[in-house]
């Protein structure tokens, strides 16, 4: 799927990656590879947040991330991102990993934060190995609208982790979003130009991904 780009007054936005949360990275990797029939062949450690991840390139450009708390890392001295410290998140992934959130790449993160229509957090510089990027992270470690609205990321020019990942035929079809105020969610997504890759319904907060792999449809929630 070719991801459409949306234009605000002075920035562009496109899907960067979708995130699967896990309580343990090894078991989360095994679960994801078994479900998708592909290999998570990238990743590393986030020193700032005390987390680690594995990555898989998806057809059409975005990638999939499996993330968990790194048990070997010292406490970060702040709430970890993506609600990973919250007991509700840990309980949710006690049995199996699942869809956690999604991230949108923008060309000008300061402008995007001002114009996206929701509180996406503080712009924070993050590193992993030789990579460095800027990401919006709420100070309390929460997710925008519980993960229904995306975090925003800005990569340096000509730098992106997919460059080192093997190509796959695994395809993201739709990001399914539920929220008690779907009109607000749709307005924010329209500002980012990303309404066409999402399905928004009214209901309790939920995020899910529908995907295609080897002709088989999968639903990860």
Secondary structure, DSSP 8 states (H G I E B T S, - for coil): -----EE-SS-EEEEEEEEEE-SSHHHHHHHHHHHHTS---EEEEETTTTEEEEEEE-TTS-EEEEEEE-TTS---SS--GGGTTSHHHHHHTSSS-EEEEEEEEES-HHHHHHHSSS---EEEEEEETTEEEEEEE-TTS--GGGGTS-EEEEE-TT--GGGGS-----EEEEEEEEETTHHHHHHHHHHHT-GGGEEEEESS-EEEEEEEETTEEEEE-
